[in-house]
């Protein structure tokens, strides 16, 4: 197996793992959002929607959802940057090896 083939296989494995990481992060984010919304609805059904406690639960729910979304964005951005770094390194490696052959 050539070096290029090994790198392609490694790149595919890396891409699959990042895809799993991003997908899992997205699913966890969605789960947090739904759980926060459900807890908010339960709280508001007990104490009322328009009262001070209802407004506080809305604010808390929004804070939890925003924190979860921020973490999800960080994971997805890190995954994309890693993918780009591997691709750039691979491209530089092959450009250098092709120049050395000539």
N, CA, C and O of each residue as an XYZ file, in Angstrom:
408
protein
N       0.846     -1.165      0.000
C       0.000      0.000      0.000
C       0.901      1.242      0.000
O       1.872      1.320      0.753
N       0.569      2.182     -0.836
C       1.377      3.390     -0.942
C       1.034      4.357      0.191
O       0.013      4.227      0.867
N       1.923      5.323      0.370
C       1.701      6.336      1.394
C       0.422      7.115      1.117
O      -0.335      7.429      2.036
N       0.192      7.419     -0.133
C      -1.005      8.183     -0.499
C      -2.271      7.404     -0.143
O      -3.229      7.979      0.374
N      -2.280      6.110     -0.415
C      -3.443      5.279     -0.087
C      -3.659      5.203      1.430
O      -4.792      5.258      1.907
N      -2.561      5.077      2.176
C      -2.666      5.029      3.630
C      -3.232      6.335      4.186
O      -4.048      6.327      5.108
N      -2.794      7.442      3.621
C      -3.292      8.745      4.075
C      -4.770      8.897      3.738
O      -5.538      9.433      4.537
N      -5.171      8.427      2.560
C      -6.581      8.508      2.183
C      -7.451      7.681      3.127
O      -8.533      8.120      3.517
N      -6.989      6.496      3.495
C      -7.727      5.647      4.430
C      -7.799      6.333      5.799
O      -8.852      6.357      6.434
N      -6.674      6.885      6.240
C      -6.640      7.586      7.523
C      -7.561      8.799      7.512
O      -8.253      9.074      8.493
N      -7.564      9.525      6.389
C      -8.427     10.696      6.260
C      -9.899     10.295      6.314
O     -10.713     10.989      6.924
N     -10.238      9.174      5.676
C     -11.630      8.710      5.701
C     -12.041      8.330      7.124
O     -13.136      8.676      7.568
N     -11.171      7.623      7.833
C     -11.476      7.268      9.220
C     -11.657      8.519     10.071
O     -12.580      8.602     10.881
N     -10.769      9.487      9.881
C     -10.851     10.739     10.633
C     -12.153     11.462     10.326
O     -12.807     11.979     11.232
N     -12.534     11.500      9.049
C     -13.784     12.153      8.644
C     -14.984     11.447      9.271
O     -15.911     12.102      9.748
N     -14.968     10.107      9.271
C     -16.071      9.344      9.865
C     -16.193      9.635     11.357
O     -17.300      9.796     11.872
N     -15.050      9.705     12.055
C     -15.069      9.980     13.488
C     -15.586     11.382     13.760
O     -16.347     11.589     14.705
N     -15.182     12.346     12.943
C     -15.663     13.708     13.132
C     -17.152     13.789     12.833
O     -17.884     14.533     13.486
N     -17.596     13.021     11.842
C     -19.016     12.984     11.539
C     -19.803     12.431     12.717
O     -20.882     12.927     13.040
N     -19.267     11.416     13.348
C     -19.915     10.828     14.523
C     -19.937     11.842     15.655
O     -20.950     11.989     16.340
N     -18.829     12.539     15.855
C     -18.750     13.534     16.915
C     -19.758     14.659     16.688
O     -20.471     15.052     17.611
N     -19.818     15.170     15.474
C     -20.761     16.248     15.160
C     -22.205     15.778     15.299
O     -23.047     16.484     15.853
N     -22.482     14.583     14.792
C     -23.845     14.060     14.864
C     -24.271     13.859     16.318
O     -25.394     14.197     16.692
N     -23.375     13.309     17.130
C     -23.683     13.089     18.539
C     -23.900     14.412     19.258
O     -24.813     14.543     20.074
N     -23.057     15.392     18.951
C     -23.202     16.715     19.560
C     -24.533     17.355     19.169
O     -25.214     17.942     20.010
N     -24.900     17.240     17.901
C     -26.183     17.791     17.450
C     -27.360     17.120     18.145
O     -28.311     17.788     18.550
N     -27.295     15.794     18.284
C     -28.374     15.068     18.952
C     -28.460     15.434     20.434
O     -29.553     15.581     20.980
N     -27.302     15.579     21.080
C     -27.296     15.965     22.490
C     -27.864     17.374     22.661
O     -28.609     17.639     23.605
N     -27.508     18.271     21.745
C     -28.030     19.632     21.786
C     -29.552     19.634     21.643
O     -30.251     20.338     22.372
N     -30.046     18.855     20.714
C     -31.497     18.762     20.508
C     -32.187     18.192     21.753
O     -33.257     18.657     22.147
N     -31.568     17.190     22.362
C     -32.108     16.589     23.582
C     -32.188     17.617     24.708
O     -33.197     17.695     25.408
N     -31.132     18.403     24.884
C     -31.115     19.435     25.927
C     -32.227     20.451     25.678
O     -32.934     20.846     26.606
N     -32.378     20.873     24.416
C     -33.419     21.846     24.081
C     -34.817     21.309     24.416
O     -35.627     22.006     25.027
N     -35.086     20.078     24.015
C     -36.407     19.501     24.268
C     -36.652     19.302     25.761
O     -37.755     19.545     26.249
N     -35.631     18.865     26.480
C     -35.758     18.659     27.921
C     -36.011     19.984     28.633
O     -36.863     20.066     29.518
N     -35.269     21.019     28.247
C     -35.456     22.340     28.866
C     -36.858     22.877     28.584
O     -37.507     23.433     29.470
N     -37.321     22.706     27.339
C     -38.672     23.166     26.995
C     -39.740     22.419     27.796
O     -40.700     23.023     28.274
N     -39.567     21.115     27.937
C     -40.530     20.303     28.686
C     -40.554     20.711     30.156
O     -41.624     20.865     30.744
N     -39.372     20.885     30.746
C     -39.302     21.306     32.149
C     -39.939     22.683     32.319
O     -40.628     22.933     33.308
N     -39.710     23.568     31.364
C     -40.299     24.905     31.415
C     -41.829     24.826     31.368
O     -42.518     25.500     32.134
N     -42.344     24.001     30.466
C     -43.800     23.851     30.347
C     -44.407     23.281     31.628
O     -45.470     23.722     32.064
N     -43.738     22.309     32.224
C     -44.235     21.718     33.472
C     -44.253     22.764     34.582
O     -45.241     22.895     35.305
N     -43.162     23.502     34.713
C     -43.092     24.539     35.750
C     -44.183     25.575     35.560
O     -44.848     25.968     36.518
N     -44.366     26.016     34.332
C     -45.354     27.054     34.062
C     -46.785     26.547     34.238
O     -47.687     27.316     34.568
N     -46.984     25.254     34.016
C     -48.337     24.712     34.225
C     -48.687     24.675     35.710
O     -49.862     24.705     36.077
N     -47.669     24.611     36.560
C     -47.900     24.568     38.008
C     -48.040     25.982     38.578
O     -48.951     26.251     39.362
N     -47.136     26.880     38.183
C     -47.095     28.208     38.819
C     -47.755     29.305     38.000
O     -47.973     30.406     38.507
N     -48.072     29.028     36.759
C     -48.685     30.045     35.909
C     -47.693     30.602     34.906
O     -46.487     30.650     35.149
N     -48.236     31.020     33.773
C     -47.375     31.453     32.672
C     -46.922     32.909     32.790
O     -45.811     33.248     32.381
N     -47.773     33.765     33.345
C     -47.491     35.196     33.307
C     -46.856     35.741     34.572
O     -46.527     36.925     34.631
N     -46.678     34.923     35.561
C     -46.128     35.402     36.832
C     -44.617     35.541     36.785
O     -43.968     35.241     35.782
N     -44.089     35.999     37.887
C     -42.650     36.198     38.017
C     -41.891     34.883     37.855
O     -40.853     34.842     37.195
N     -42.396     33.828     38.444
C     -41.725     32.527     38.348
C     -41.785     32.006     36.912
O     -40.824     31.408     36.428
N     -42.901     32.230     36.237
C     -43.001     31.823     34.832
C     -41.978     32.530     33.962
O     -41.369     31.918     33.084
N     -41.790     33.825     34.209
C     -40.781     34.601     33.453
C     -39.375     34.121     33.791
O     -38.509     34.059     32.919
N     -39.150     33.783     35.053
C     -37.831     33.296     35.472
C     -37.510     31.951     34.817
O     -36.376     31.708     34.403
N     -38.520     31.079     34.727
C     -38.272     29.790     34.077
C     -38.009     29.973     32.585
O     -37.220     29.230     32.000
N     -38.668     30.966     31.958
C     -38.375     31.265     30.546
C     -36.919     31.689     30.371
O     -36.225     31.224     29.467
N     -36.472     32.580     31.252
C     -35.094     33.072     31.171
C     -34.090     31.940     31.398
O     -33.080     31.842     30.702
N     -34.382     31.096     32.374
C     -33.501     29.968     32.665
C     -33.450     28.995     31.493
O     -32.379     28.511     31.125
N     -34.600     28.713     30.916
C     -34.661     27.810     29.762
C     -33.837     28.371     28.605
O     -33.086     27.638     27.961
N     -33.975     29.654     28.346
C     -33.213     30.271     27.256
C     -31.713     30.219     27.519
O     -30.930     29.992     26.597
N     -31.307     30.426     28.764
C     -29.884     30.359     29.122
C     -29.339     28.958     28.894
O     -28.259     28.790     28.327
N     -30.077     27.964     29.331
C     -29.642     26.565     29.154
C     -29.535     26.226     27.667
O     -28.558     25.616     27.234
N     -30.527     26.617     26.902
C     -30.526     26.314     25.467
C     -29.395     27.044     24.747
O     -28.767     26.476     23.853
N     -29.129     28.292     25.122
C     -28.035     29.037     24.497
C     -26.678     28.433     24.825
O     -25.807     28.355     23.959
N     -26.493     28.005     26.066
C     -25.227     27.370     26.450
C     -25.028     26.068     25.682
O     -23.920     25.775     25.232
N     -26.079     25.299     25.532
C     -26.002     24.047     24.791
C     -25.684     24.299     23.318
O     -24.863     23.601     22.724
N     -26.332     25.286     22.745
C     -26.080     25.614     21.333
C     -24.654     26.112     21.135
O     -24.016     25.778     20.137
N     -24.149     26.905     22.074
C     -22.778     27.393     21.987
C     -21.796     26.223     22.004
O     -20.877     26.170     21.187
N     -21.988     25.287     22.931
C     -21.118     24.111     22.995
C     -21.189     23.293     21.724
O     -20.169     22.804     21.238
N     -22.378     23.142     21.185
C     -22.553     22.406     19.930
C     -21.804     23.091     18.786
O     -21.164     22.424     17.974
N     -21.884     24.416     18.723
C     -21.164     25.164     17.680
C     -19.659     24.997     17.822
O     -18.950     24.867     16.823
N     -19.169     25.000     19.052
C     -17.728     24.817     19.290
C     -17.283     23.452     18.776
O     -16.260     23.344     18.100
N     -18.041     22.422     19.092
C     -17.690     21.067     18.635
C     -17.685     21.001     17.107
O     -16.751     20.460     16.514
N     -18.711     21.541     16.474
C     -18.788     21.488     15.017
C     -17.682     22.306     14.348
O     -17.117     21.869     13.345
N     -17.366     23.483     14.889
C     -16.290     24.295     14.324
C     -14.933     23.634     14.489
O     -14.106     23.667     13.578
N     -14.703     23.035     15.645
C     -13.441     22.333     15.886
C     -13.297     21.160     14.927
O     -12.213     20.907     14.402
N     -14.373     20.461     14.706
C     -14.372     19.329     13.788
C     -14.032     19.780     12.372
O     -13.239     19.136     11.685
N     -14.623     20.873     11.941
C     -14.360     21.391     10.592
C     -12.916     21.876     10.453
O     -12.274     21.638      9.430
N     -12.413     22.552     11.478
C     -11.026     23.035     11.428
C     -10.049     21.870     11.380
O      -9.055     21.927     10.657
N     -10.317     20.820     12.138
C      -9.445     19.640     12.136
C      -9.424     19.002     10.757
O      -8.372     18.616     10.247
N     -10.595     18.900     10.172
C     -10.709     18.311      8.836
C      -9.902     19.121      7.819
O      -9.204     18.551      6.981
N      -9.999     20.440      7.896
C      -9.269     21.314      6.986
C      -7.760     21.207      7.218
O      -6.985     21.200      6.261
N      -7.340     21.123      8.489
C      -5.911     21.007      8.799
C      -5.330     19.714      8.233
O      -4.224     19.715      7.692
N      -6.066     18.617      8.355
C      -5.593     17.336      7.804
C      -5.484     17.425      6.288
O      -4.508     16.951      5.707
N      -6.464     18.019      5.655
C      -6.443     18.154      4.193
C      -5.274     19.023      3.749
O      -4.577     18.679      2.794
N      -5.051     20.147      4.430
C      -3.934     21.031      4.079
C      -2.594     20.332      4.255
O      -1.705     20.457      3.412
N      -2.452     19.595      5.356
C      -1.203     18.870      5.604
C      -0.965     17.811      4.533
O       0.157     17.636      4.058
N      -2.025     17.110      4.158
C      -1.911     16.097      3.117
C      -1.491     16.729      1.791
O      -0.611     16.215      1.100
N      -2.124     17.838      1.445
C      -1.796     18.511      0.192
C      -0.347     18.984      0.176
O       0.335     18.847     -0.840
N       0.133     19.539      1.287
C       1.528     19.998      1.371
C       2.486     18.819      1.265
O       3.522     18.908      0.607
N       2.137     17.724      1.912
C       2.997     16.539      1.879
C       3.163     16.033      0.459
O       4.275     15.718      0.034
N       2.070     15.953     -0.274
C       2.157     15.432     -1.629
C       2.818     16.420     -2.579
O       3.500     16.004     -3.516
N       2.632     17.719     -2.360
C       3.337     18.702     -3.193
C       4.829     18.599     -2.966
O       5.605     18.657     -3.919
N       5.248     18.446     -1.710
C       6.663     18.332     -1.378
C       7.251     17.045     -1.939
O       8.350     17.065     -2.493
N       6.552     15.941     -1.807
C       7.071     14.662     -2.299
C       7.135     14.634     -3.819
O       8.029     14.006     -4.387
N       6.199     15.307     -4.488
C       6.236     15.361     -5.955
C       7.403     16.224     -6.431
O       8.027     15.902     -7.442
N       7.710     17.314     -5.725
C       8.848     18.171     -6.080
C      10.155     17.416     -5.886
O      11.082     17.574     -6.681
N      10.243     16.592     -4.835
C      11.469     15.829     -4.570
C      11.708     14.753     -5.614
O      12.855     14.386     -5.868
N      10.670     14.250     -6.212
C      10.819     13.226     -7.242
C      11.401     13.798     -8.529
O      12.090     13.092     -9.265
N      11.126     15.081     -8.807
C      11.566     15.697    -10.058
C      12.975     16.125    -10.017
O      13.486     16.661    -11.000
